[in-house]
Amino acid sequence: MGRLPRRNLGAGVYHIYNRCANNLWILDSPECKDKFLELLERLSGKYELNIYHYCVMSNHFHIAAEGSIKNISSFVSGLSSQYSKFYHKISQNGFGPILQGRFKSVIVQKSVYLSRLGRYIELNPVRAGLVAPTNIVDYFGSSARFYLTNKKSPVIFPEKHPLWQPPFDEKFRQNYAEYLSLPYDEDLKEFRSSASFLGDKDFHARLASKAGRLFLRPGRPTKRNNLIVKL
């Protein structure tokens, strides 16, 4: 089954991810993570993206963002080029891009997948053994700490999350911590698949109609294990 060209997907919520070239650990230090998050803030504003979840690991990153695919492509291009320049400057070694060539992007059906995608992204440090599930708030490079505490972020705004309702108080934070602790085996299957979109048949039909194509590699049908209403 053919894949829908990325340029035809239009606006929506995307799972964006990429790895460092040769899997090098060039996002590992606090200084490097700081710079990456600074660029995330500045470029997401420039390209009018809403960032809902992110995680920066030592050799790759994941972002859940809403916007046009054109702006997302420009955003990732700027992120890659500007971070590469920064890294070459501090390491005094090499030149050119340091992320793998073409970033990955999967458009997801917001109402069905966004909360699950956020959980998948924010649990990366847990799966890597970097933090215990109960200490995920201590991982600096993840958006989870802003949903689990009252810390303020220049990028993450709970009130802008399209599936959540206020108040964003201690009860919300407790419920979100419980959500992160739920079984997520199905998330691993979905978000590690080769699908070009994740959504139901109606979502597939809308995408195909918008792009003028009949075929699209879908994700697996899913049960609605999501965080949609007031937490």
C-alpha positions as CSV (number, residue, x, y, z in Angstrom):
1,M,0.0,0.0,0.0
2,G,1.4,3.4,-1.0
3,R,2.4,6.1,1.5
4,L,0.9,9.5,1.3
5,P,3.5,12.2,0.4
6,R,4.3,14.2,3.5
7,R,3.9,17.5,1.7
8,N,0.2,16.6,1.1
9,L,-0.8,16.0,4.7
10,G,-1.5,19.6,5.6
11,A,-2.2,20.8,9.1
12,G,-2.7,18.5,12.1
13,V,-1.0,16.9,15.1
14,Y,2.3,15.2,14.2
15,H,4.6,12.8,16.0
16,I,8.0,14.2,15.0
17,Y,11.2,12.3,15.7
18,N,14.8,11.9,14.6
19,R,18.1,10.5,15.6
20,C,21.6,11.9,15.7
21,A,23.8,10.8,12.9
22,N,25.5,7.5,13.7
23,N,23.5,7.4,16.9
24,L,26.1,9.7,18.5
25,W,25.3,11.0,22.0
26,I,25.3,14.7,21.1
27,L,22.3,15.7,23.1
28,D,23.5,14.2,26.3
29,S,24.9,17.1,28.5
30,P,22.7,19.6,30.3
31,E,24.3,22.3,28.2
32,C,23.2,20.5,25.0
33,K,19.7,19.9,26.2
34,D,19.4,23.5,27.3
35,K,20.3,24.7,23.9
36,F,18.0,22.3,22.1
37,L,15.1,23.4,24.3
38,E,16.0,27.0,23.7
39,L,15.7,26.4,20.0
40,L,12.5,24.4,20.5
41,E,11.0,27.4,22.2
42,R,12.2,30.0,19.7
43,L,11.5,28.1,16.5
44,S,8.1,26.7,17.5
45,G,7.0,30.4,18.0
46,K,8.5,31.5,14.7
47,Y,6.6,28.7,12.8
48,E,3.4,29.0,14.8
49,L,3.4,25.4,16.2
50,N,1.7,24.2,19.4
51,I,4.1,21.9,21.2
52,Y,2.1,19.5,23.4
53,H,4.8,17.0,24.5
54,Y,8.5,16.4,23.9
55,C,11.4,14.4,25.1
56,V,15.1,15.0,24.3
57,M,17.2,11.9,24.8
58,S,21.0,11.5,24.4
59,N,20.9,10.5,20.7
60,H,17.3,11.3,19.6
61,F,14.2,13.4,20.2
62,H,10.4,13.1,20.1
63,I,8.0,16.0,19.7
64,A,4.2,16.1,19.5
65,A,3.3,19.3,17.7
66,E,0.3,20.8,15.9
67,G,0.7,22.9,12.8
68,S,1.0,22.8,9.1
69,I,3.4,20.2,7.6
70,K,5.1,23.0,5.7
71,N,5.9,24.9,9.0
72,I,6.8,21.7,10.7
73,S,9.4,20.9,8.0
74,S,10.8,24.4,8.3
75,F,10.9,24.1,12.1
76,V,12.8,20.8,12.0
77,S,15.2,22.1,9.4
78,G,16.0,25.1,11.5
79,L,16.3,23.0,14.6
80,S,18.8,20.7,12.9
81,S,20.9,23.4,11.3
82,Q,21.1,25.7,14.3
83,Y,21.8,23.0,16.8
84,S,24.5,21.5,14.4
85,K,26.2,24.9,14.4
86,F,26.0,25.1,18.2
87,Y,27.4,21.6,18.7
88,H,30.3,22.1,16.2
89,K,31.2,25.3,18.0
90,I,31.3,23.8,21.5
91,S,33.0,20.6,20.4
92,Q,35.4,22.4,18.0
93,N,35.1,19.4,15.7
94,G,33.4,18.7,12.4
95,F,30.9,20.6,10.3
96,G,27.5,20.1,8.6
97,P,24.2,18.5,9.9
98,I,24.5,16.1,12.9
99,L,21.0,14.7,12.7
100,Q,20.0,12.0,10.4
101,G,18.9,13.3,7.0
102,R,15.1,13.1,6.8
103,F,13.1,13.4,10.0
104,K,10.1,11.2,10.6
105,S,6.6,12.5,11.0
106,V,3.3,10.7,11.5
107,I,0.1,12.6,11.5
108,V,-2.3,11.4,14.3
109,Q,-5.9,11.7,15.0
110,K,-6.0,14.2,17.8
111,S,-9.0,12.9,19.8
112,V,-7.8,9.3,19.7
113,Y,-4.1,9.4,19.9
114,L,-2.7,12.7,21.3
115,S,-2.7,11.8,25.0
116,R,-1.3,8.3,24.3
117,L,1.4,9.8,22.1
118,G,2.3,12.2,24.9
119,R,2.6,9.3,27.3
120,Y,4.7,7.3,24.8
121,I,7.0,10.3,24.4
122,E,7.4,11.2,28.0
123,L,8.1,7.6,29.1
124,N,11.2,7.4,26.9
125,P,13.6,8.0,29.9
126,V,11.8,5.3,31.9
127,R,12.1,2.7,29.1
128,A,15.8,3.7,28.8
129,G,16.3,3.1,32.5
130,L,17.4,6.7,33.2
131,V,14.7,7.4,35.8
132,A,12.3,5.3,37.8
133,P,8.6,5.6,36.8
134,T,7.9,7.4,40.1
135,N,10.7,9.9,39.4
136,I,9.9,10.9,35.8
137,V,9.5,14.5,37.0
138,D,13.3,14.6,37.6
139,Y,14.1,14.1,33.9
140,F,15.1,17.6,32.7
141,G,14.6,17.0,28.9
142,S,10.9,16.0,29.1
143,S,7.7,17.9,29.0
144,A,6.3,15.6,31.8
145,R,7.8,17.8,34.6
146,F,5.5,20.7,33.6
147,Y,2.4,18.6,33.7
148,L,3.4,16.9,37.0
149,T,4.4,20.1,38.9
150,N,3.4,23.7,38.9
151,K,6.7,24.7,37.2
152,K,6.3,27.1,34.3
153,S,7.5,26.4,30.8
154,P,8.1,28.7,27.8
155,V,6.8,25.9,25.5
156,I,4.3,23.7,27.5
157,F,1.0,25.2,28.4
158,P,-1.6,22.8,29.9
159,E,-4.4,25.2,29.1
160,K,-3.6,24.9,25.4
161,H,-3.8,21.1,25.3
162,P,-6.8,20.4,23.1
163,L,-8.0,17.4,25.2
164,W,-7.6,18.6,28.7
165,Q,-9.9,20.8,30.8
166,P,-9.0,23.0,33.8
167,P,-8.4,23.4,36.6
168,F,-4.7,22.3,36.3
169,D,-4.3,21.8,40.0
170,E,-2.8,19.2,42.3
171,K,-5.6,16.7,41.5
172,F,-4.9,17.1,37.8
173,R,-1.2,16.4,38.4
174,Q,-2.0,13.3,40.5
175,N,-4.3,12.0,37.8
176,Y,-1.7,12.7,35.1
177,A,0.9,10.7,37.1
178,E,-1.5,7.8,37.4
179,Y,-2.1,8.0,33.6
180,L,1.6,7.8,33.0
181,S,1.7,4.6,35.1
182,L,-0.9,2.8,33.1
183,P,0.1,-0.2,30.9
184,Y,1.2,1.1,27.5
185,D,2.2,-2.0,25.5
186,E,-0.3,-1.0,22.8
187,D,1.4,2.4,22.5
188,L,4.7,0.8,21.7
189,K,3.1,-1.1,18.8
190,E,1.4,1.9,17.5
191,F,4.1,4.6,17.7
192,R,6.9,2.3,16.6
193,S,5.1,1.1,13.5
194,S,5.8,2.2,9.9
195,A,2.4,3.9,9.6
196,S,2.2,7.3,7.9
197,F,-0.9,8.1,9.9
198,L,-2.7,6.9,13.0
199,G,-6.4,7.2,13.1
200,D,-9.7,5.5,12.3
201,K,-11.3,5.0,8.9
202,D,-13.0,8.4,8.8
203,F,-9.7,10.1,9.6
204,H,-8.1,8.0,6.8
205,A,-10.8,9.1,4.4
206,R,-10.4,12.8,5.2
207,L,-6.6,12.6,4.7
208,A,-7.0,10.7,1.4
209,S,-9.6,13.2,0.1
210,K,-7.4,16.2,1.1
211,A,-4.4,14.7,-0.7
212,G,-6.2,13.4,-3.7
213,R,-4.9,9.9,-3.2
214,L,-6.7,6.7,-2.4
215,F,-4.0,4.8,-0.5
216,L,-2.3,5.5,2.8
217,R,-0.5,3.1,5.1
218,P,-2.6,3.2,8.3
219,G,-1.8,2.4,11.8
220,R,-3.5,-0.4,13.7
221,P,-7.1,0.0,14.9
222,T,-7.1,1.0,18.5
223,K,-9.2,1.0,21.6
224,R,-9.8,4.4,23.1
225,N,-7.3,4.5,25.9
226,N,-7.0,8.2,26.0
227,L,-7.0,11.2,28.3
228,I,-9.7,13.5,26.9
229,V,-11.9,14.9,29.7
230,K,-11.1,16.7,32.9
231,L,-8.3,14.9,34.6
